[in-house]
């Protein structure tokens, strides 16, 4: 699976096959059939491999801390292996790593008072945020780095007369010289977790 991941990292998920993984391992493709039955099984195992890279939450530890750690781990894994975004929930047959991952997340939340429904809402919302954020990061029109956002904003700065609210927002964001898009991850996750805490305490936030 490490070899399959290396092929996907270098050439994209569509390039993963028995032949290319065999070449990565410097063996004949037929040798792989001792380990996986076909390409579909190989992709199933690769999806399992991605799940196994993400840190599992501890059931007895504070739920909010554990959701942050898991989200940060998922973001790190998916940034390193962006092809995994389309695989995590799409395989037709869930494997042990996927089931273990889901069981542990649900267990951590339900152990701290979440109903099954609220735990499911939390799980779905956090993952949607993580996946969407990684997808956005992978498509940014500039390379992350100190001052990269400000430099890009200066290059494409809109007319303040035509877009006054956007111009004001950019001026405030970059006025202090400290804005970085990557910090939006922690801020967005905090908003989600704050909302979940209100729901957990029974507060109506609609």
C-alpha positions in Angstrom: 0.0 0.0 0.0 2.9 2.3 0.6 4.0 1.7 -3.0 0.4 2.3 -4.3 0.3 5.6 -2.3 3.6 6.6 -3.8 2.3 6.0 -7.3 -0.8 8.1 -6.5 1.2 10.9 -5.0 3.4 11.1 -8.0 1.1 10.4 -10.9 -2.5 10.6 -9.5 -5.0 8.0 -8.5 -5.9 7.1 -12.0 -2.4 5.8 -12.5 -2.7 3.2 -9.8 -2.8 -0.3 -11.3 -1.4 -3.7 -10.6 1.3 -2.9 -13.2 2.3 0.5 -11.9 2.4 -0.7 -8.3 4.4 -3.7 -9.4 6.9 -1.4 -11.2 7.1 0.7 -8.0 8.1 -2.4 -6.1 10.3 -3.6 -8.9 8.4 -6.9 -9.3 6.1 -8.3 -11.9 2.4 -7.3 -11.6 1.5 -11.0 -11.2 3.3 -11.0 -7.9 0.7 -8.7 -6.5 -2.1 -11.2 -6.9 -0.7 -13.1 -3.9 -1.8 -10.0 -1.9 -4.8 -8.5 -3.6 -7.2 -10.1 -6.1 -7.6 -7.3 -8.6 -7.3 -3.5 -9.1 -10.6 -2.9 -7.3 -9.3 -4.8 -4.2 -6.1 -2.7 -4.5 -8.1 0.5 -4.4 -10.1 -0.7 -1.5 -6.9 -1.4 0.4 -5.5 2.0 -0.6 -8.6 3.7 0.9 -8.0 1.6 4.1 -4.4 2.8 4.0 -5.5 6.5 4.0 -7.8 5.9 7.0 -5.0 4.2 8.9 -2.9 7.3 8.6 -5.4 9.5 10.4 -5.1 9.8 14.1 -7.9 8.1 16.0 -9.5 9.9 18.9 -9.3 8.5 22.4 -12.7 7.7 23.7 -12.1 8.7 27.3 -10.3 12.0 26.6 -12.1 15.4 26.3 -14.2 15.2 23.1 -13.4 18.7 21.8 -9.7 18.2 22.2 -10.0 14.9 20.4 -12.0 16.3 17.5 -9.4 19.0 17.0 -6.6 16.5 17.0 -8.4 14.2 14.6 -9.3 17.1 12.2 -5.7 18.4 12.2 -4.4 14.9 11.5 -6.9 14.4 8.7 -6.0 17.7 7.1 -2.3 16.8 7.3 -2.8 13.4 5.7 -5.1 14.7 2.9 -2.7 17.6 2.2 0.0 15.0 1.7 -2.2 12.7 -0.3 -5.0 14.8 -1.9 -6.1 11.9 -4.1 -7.5 10.4 -0.8 -10.3 13.0 -0.7 -12.3 11.1 -3.2 -11.7 7.7 -1.6 -12.4 8.1 2.1 -16.2 7.6 1.9 -16.7 6.3 -1.7 -15.6 2.7 -1.5 -18.5 0.3 -1.8 -17.2 -2.1 0.8 -16.1 -0.6 4.1 -13.0 -2.2 5.5 -11.8 -2.6 9.1 -9.8 0.6 9.2 -12.8 2.7 8.0 -15.1 0.9 10.4 -12.6 1.3 13.3 -12.2 5.0 12.5 -15.9 5.7 12.5 -16.5 3.6 15.6 -13.9 5.5 17.5 -15.1 8.9 16.5 -18.7 8.0 17.4 -17.6 6.4 20.6 -15.7 9.5 21.7 -18.7 11.7 21.1 -21.3 9.4 22.5 -19.2 8.8 25.6 -19.4 12.5 26.4 -23.2 12.8 26.1 -23.8 13.1 22.4 -26.9 11.4 21.1 -26.4 9.2 18.1 -28.0 11.9 15.9 -25.9 14.7 17.3 -22.7 12.6 17.0 -23.6 11.9 13.4 -24.2 15.7 12.8 -20.9 16.5 14.4 -19.0 13.8 12.5 -20.5 14.8 9.1 -20.0 18.6 9.6 -16.4 18.3 10.8 -15.5 16.0 7.9 -17.2 18.2 5.4 -15.3 21.2 6.7 -11.9 19.3 6.7 -12.4 17.9 3.2 -13.6 21.2 1.8 -10.8 23.1 3.4 -8.1 20.7 2.0 -9.8 21.0 -1.4 -9.6 24.8 -1.3 -6.0 24.7 -0.1 -5.0 22.4 -3.0 -6.6 24.9 -5.5 -5.2 28.2 -4.2 -3.7 30.3 -7.0 -0.5 30.9 -4.9 2.0 28.8 -3.0 1.5 29.0 0.8 4.2 31.1 2.4 4.9 34.1 4.5 3.2 37.1 2.9 1.8 35.0 0.0 -1.8 36.0 0.6 -1.0 39.7 0.8 1.1 39.6 -2.3 -1.6 37.8 -4.3 -4.3 40.2 -3.0 -2.2 43.2 -4.1 -1.9 41.7 -7.6 -5.6 41.2 -8.0 -7.0 44.0 -5.8 -10.5 44.9 -7.0 -11.7 48.5 -7.5 -12.8 50.0 -4.2 -15.5 51.9 -6.0 -17.1 48.8 -7.6 -16.5 46.4 -4.7 -16.3 48.6 -1.6 -17.1 45.9 1.0 -14.5 43.5 -0.5 -11.9 46.3 -0.6 -12.6 47.2 3.1 -12.3 43.6 4.1 -9.0 43.2 2.4 -7.7 46.4 3.9 -8.6 45.3 7.4 -7.3 41.7 6.9 -3.9 42.8 5.6 -3.6 46.0 7.5 -1.9 44.3 10.5 0.3 42.2 8.2 -0.6 38.9 10.0 -3.3 37.3 7.9 -2.7 33.8 6.6 -5.3 31.6 5.0 -4.1 28.5 6.8 -5.3 30.0 10.1 -8.9 29.9 8.8 -8.8 26.1 9.5 -8.5 26.6 13.2 -10.9 29.5 13.3 -13.5 27.6 11.3 -13.2 24.4 13.4 -13.7 26.5 16.5 -16.9 27.9 15.1 -18.2 24.4 14.5 -17.1 23.1 17.9 -18.7 26.1 19.7 -22.0 25.3 17.9 -21.7 21.6 18.9 -21.1 22.6 22.5 -24.3 24.7 22.5 -26.2 21.8 21.0 -24.8 19.4 23.6 -25.8 21.7 26.4 -29.4 21.9 25.1 -29.2 25.5 23.9 -31.4 26.3 20.9 -29.0 27.9 18.4 -31.4 28.1 15.5 
